[in-house]
Amino acid sequence: MKEKEIQISDYNYPLPDERIAKFPLPVRDQSKLLIYQQGNISESKFYHLAEFLPKGALMVFNNTKVIQARLHFRKETGALIEVFLLEPAEPADYEQMFQTNKKCSWLCLVGNLKKWKEGTLCRTITVKQHTLTIKATRKGEHGTSQWVDFEWDNTDVNFADILDVAGELPIPPYLNRETQESDKTTYQTVYSKIKGSVAAPTAGLHFTPEVLADLDRHGVECEELTLHVGAGTFRPVKSQHIGEHDMHTEYIAVRKHTLERLVEHNANAIAVGTTSVRTLESLYYIGLKLECNPELTKEQLHVCQWEPYEEENGAGTDSKLPAKKALENIIAWLDSHHLTTLHSSTQIIIAPGYEYKIVKMLITNFHQPQSTLLLLVSAFVKGDWKRIYDYALSHDFRFLSYGDSSLLIP
């Protein structure tokens, strides 16, 4: 498989620290917008976005909400332990997790792990005028994570309430600064709704109510889906070839109504951010599985990392199944199971050589060197990423999560 032989060093570029935006602009939609259209590069401001989009197009947003996923405990010895929530373990459902009112378990990263070999950590907090003690007990390794049980002594308080008071918003590590109170607002999209991410879908940070209203005036239709962004999005590719890099799993939810809207638009979409891309393109491979076997279980719908590139079972990039039919297969599966929302997961890696099925235009920020997100962009612009990034670097664009944006139209 030639994609596995791609060398990550070919996707490097110089990124001086001063080009990384440490804070967002005071007004979100004042950010710069690079327009890449059939090889031509120009620039504008983000608030002009609607002017570059075709009337009647369907734009798809990721409505996930960043949780305050960092919890700090201090041992009696004085050692500070950070527990970073990655994904719910028990209950595994995000919505149920945040409503738990006595105990729950998460898969976590633990900072200063060597100082927490055993025992229970305790912290007293005040939530909704209730003083309570939250306890954390480490149950051992679970893959590359730690399984941590949480308990608290007040059933009037749920876990979402606890995080709102005791948790800290996890801003990206490359910002090299502490989380500030302003990040609670600026590191959320204005349309965020569904709690679960530990990182923001940052392409959406540029949207304001005014930009959304302007899209509506220009006849651009909007739909939402959910992908809960995991900490793995920041994990660098440390292997020489990407075939040795393990993609993290992320959880997705797509309403039947959204699938129907995509079908109405002949399975063509403008994706806001790489997380929307990963969800939309994963839908194709879920629908492709169902074409071969409509009786699959929910667990069998998971999209594996290299699935799009494997030719067995007709699941290779040369598959001729129309994207619209793939989406119709998912709708039929939901109907047969009396469901109104698809809940699944994906590990898809989108790298040069990948053939996009659903996403026709992409709104995205400027990504880290040697990252899987840069591979995704390169695949979208047929390898022309370097010219785009050279332009951005030489025209004073701001980079990474709080930086400027681009509209890519291959």
N, C-alpha and C positions, 0 to 999 in steps of 0.2 A: 504494500500500500504506500504509494509515493508521498502521500500527505504526512505519514509518520516520519518521513526522512527530512522534513523541513527543519532547517537550522534556525533556532531562535535568534542567533547572533545576526542574522540577516535583517532582523526587525529592531535594530538598535538605532538610536539617534541621540545627539547631545541635548540634554535638557538641563540648563542651568537652574539652580535653585530659585533664582529671582524670577524665573518665568512661571513658577508654580504659584497659582493664586492662593494665598493663605486665607483670604476672606472673600466673600462675594461682593459684587458691586452693591451700592446702597439701594438701587432699583434693579430688580432682576432682569427686566427685559431690555435694559440699556447695554447688555453685553454685545460683543461683536459677533457677527454671523458670517462664517466663510461659506460661500456657495460654490460647490463643485458640480458642474452640469455638463455631462458628456465631454469631460476632459478640460473644460474651460473653468478657470478659477476667478472669482470676484469676491467682494465683501460688502456687507451691509450691517444693519443693526437688527437684533433679534425681533424687535417690535414690528419689523417689516416682513416677518416670516410668511404671512398669509399671501403676500403678493407674488411669491415664487411657487405657489402650489396650485395645481389644477382644480377647478371647481368640480365639486362632486366626489373628490377623492376621500378616502377613509383613513383617518389618522388614529393610531392605536397607542394608548398611554398605559403605563404600569402604575396602578393606584396603590401600591404597597406603601406602608408607613414604617418609618424607622423607629425601633423601640430603644428605650434607654437600657442597653444590653450589658453595660458594665456595672457590676456590683462589687463593692469593696468591703472587706471584713478585716478586722484587726485581731490577731491572736493575743492571748494574755501575755505572751512574750514581747509584744509590741510589733511583731512582723506584720506587714500589710499584705494581704492576699487579694488579688483581683480575680473575680470569676466573670468570664465573658460568655454570655449566653449565645450559643450557636444555633441550635434547633431544639424544639420540644421533643422529649423522649416519652414522657408519660403524664398526661395524655399526649399523643403525637399530633393531634389536630390543633392548629394554631388557635382557632376560635375557642375551643374548649379549654385550652391551656390558660388563656388570659382570664377565664371566668372561674378557674379553680379557687376555692376559698379555704383550703386547709393545708394541702400539700401538693407538690408536683415535682417532676424531674426533668432536667435539661442535659443535653450534651454541651460541654463547655470547653473553652480554653482557660487554663488556670495560670495566672501570673504568680511567680514566686512559689511554684509547685513544690520545690525541694523543702520549703518550710512548712508544708502542710501534708505530712506523711500520713497522719491519722487524726481522729478526733472530729468533733463538730465545732464549726465556727458559729458565733452568735452575734447578732447586731440588734439593738433596740432602736425603733423608729416610731414616729407618730404619723398615722395615716387617718384622715377624716376624723380628727380629734380622738382617735383611738391610739393608745400606746401599745405596741406589740413587739414581740421578739421574733425575728426571723432566723432560722437555723439552716446551715448548709452542711451536708455530710457527703464526702466524696466516696463513691462506691467502686471506683476503679476505672481502668482504661476501657474505652469503647472505640476501637479503631484508632484514629489520631486524636481523639477527644477524651475528655473525662466525663463520666456519668456523675452528676451531682443531684442529690435529693434536697429539696427545700421544704421546710415546715414552718408554719407560723400559728400563733395561739389566739387568733381572732377570726371567727368564721364570717364576720360582717365585712371583711376586707378580702378582695380577690387579688390575684397575682398582678393583674394590670395596675391596680391601685398601688401595690408595693413598688413596682418599677417606676411609676410616675414620681414617687417620692424619693426612693433610695437609689434608683438607677442613674447612670450617666450616659449621655448620648455618645456613641462611639464614632468620632470623626476619623477620617482616614489617617493612617500612620505617617504618610508622607507630608502632612501639613506641619509636622514637628512642633506642635503646640498643644496646650491643654484645651479641653472643651470649654467653651464660654456659654453663658446664658443665651446669647443671641443665636447660637447654633441650633437651639431647640426649634427655632422658627426657620432660619435660613437653610438648614440642612433637611428640610421637608419640602416636598412639592406642594403647591397650593391645592392640588386635588388628591393628596394622600388620604386614604381611608382605612385600609386593612392592615392592622398591626402585624409585624413579623420580620421585617428586614433589619439587618445589622449594618447596612450601608444604604445610602440613598441611590435611587435611579437618577443619576445626576444630570442627564440630558433634560430631565423635566424641571430642573431648578430654575430655568430661564422663563418659564411660563408664568404669566400673571392673568388675573381675571380679564384685563383689557386685551391681551393677546388672544385668549380663548374666545372672547366676544368678536374679535376681528376675524378669526377663523370662521366663525359662524356666519358673519356678514359676507364672507367670500365664498360661502357654500361648501366649506370643508367640513365633512362629518367626523364626529369623534366617538370612539368607543374605548372601553377600559378592559384590562385584564389584570391578573395579579401574578407576579413572580417575586417571592421573598428572597431578597439578595443576601447571599451568605458571605461570611468573612473570606471565603476562598477567592472572591473576586479580586482581592489585593495580593493573593499568593503569587509570588514571582515564579516564572518558569526557570527552574534551576538546572534542568537537563539540557544537554546540547541539542538533542532532537526532540520535537514536541511529542513524538510517539511514546516517550518515557514520562510524560507529564500526565498526572491523574487529575481530571477535572472534578470539581466538587459537585455534589447534587444540590439542586435548588427546586423548590416546590412551587407549582403553578396551579392557578385556578382560572378557568375561562367559562363564562356563562354561555349557555345555549344561545341566548339572544345575540351575543357577540359573534358566535360562530355563524349564525344566520345572516348577520350583517356582512360578514366577510364573504359568504357565499353570494349575496346580492351584488357585491363588488367584484365578482369573479375571482375571489381569493387574491386580490391586490390590496396592499396596505402600505401606508407611510408609518414607519416605526419610530416612536420616540424612545431612543436609547437602546443600548445593546441588550438590556434585559427583555424589552419587548421583542427584539429580534429573536433572541433565544427561545422565547415562548412561541412566537408565531411559526418559526421554522420547525420547532419540535412538533407542533400540531400536524404538520405534513407527515412526519414519520409515525405519529400515533395513528393517523388515518390510513397510512400505508400498511401498518400491521393489521388493522381491522379489515382491510381489503383482503388480506390473506386468511384471516381468521376472525370473524365477527364475534366469536364467543370468548374473547380474551377477558381475563379478570382485570380489575383496576390496577393491581400490582404489575401485571404484564404489560401495561401501557407505558411504563417507564422507558425513556429514550436514553440509550447507552451512549457513551462518549463517541465511539467510532461508527455508530450505526449508519449514518448517512453515506459512509464511504465503503461499506461492505456490500458486495454484489450478490452474496447468497440471499436466497428467499426474495429476490427481486427488490432488495432494499438499497441498491447502489445508487450513485448519482445519475445513472443513466435510466432510472426508472421512468416509465412513461405515464404513470398514473397522474392525471391532472390534479392540481392542488385543490380545485373546487370539489372534485369527487372525494378527495381525502377528508375534507372538512365535512362533507355530507355523511361520510362513514361515521365520523364522531357523533354527529347529531343523531343518526340512527341508533348508535350504541347507547347514547344518553336516553333516548326514548324507550329503548328496550329495557333499560334498568330504572325507568321512572325517575330520572335525575334531571335537574335543571342547570347543573354546573359540573364541568369536568374538573376533577381534582387529580393531579398526576405529578410527576417529577421528571427532571431532565438533567443529564450530564453532557449534553451536546457540546462538542467543540467545533467551532466554525473557523476553518483555516483555508488559506489559498488552495484552490482546487474544488472548493465547495460550490455547488450551484444553488443559488437562492430560488426558493419556490414561491414565497408569498410576499416578502418585503421588496418593494420597488423603489422606495426612497427611505433615507435614514437621517434622522436628526441625532447628532451625538457630539460629545465633548472631545477633547484631545487627550489621548490615553498615554499611559506610561510606556517607555521603551521596553521591548522584549516582554510584552504582556499578551495574554490570549485575546484581550480586547482589540489590540492592534492587529492581530492576525485576522480577526473578524472583519475589521474595516478594510484591510488589504484584500480579503476575498470579495468584499462588496464592490470595490472600485477596480477590480481586476489587476491588482498589483501596483496601482498608481499612488499608493499612500505616501511615498516619500516626497513627491512633488507637492502634495497637499500640506504635509508637515513642514517642508522647507518654506513654503509660502507663509504659513502661520508663524513660524519662528522669525522670519525676516520682516513681518508686518505687525509685530507687537501684539500678537494674540496671547491671551492668558491660558495656562494649561491646567489640566486635571479637574478634580471635582467641582471647585468653585470658579473654574476658568470659563473661557468663551465657548462658543458652539459652532457647529457646522451643519449644513444641509447637503447631503450627498445624493446626487442623482446620476447614476452611471449611464 
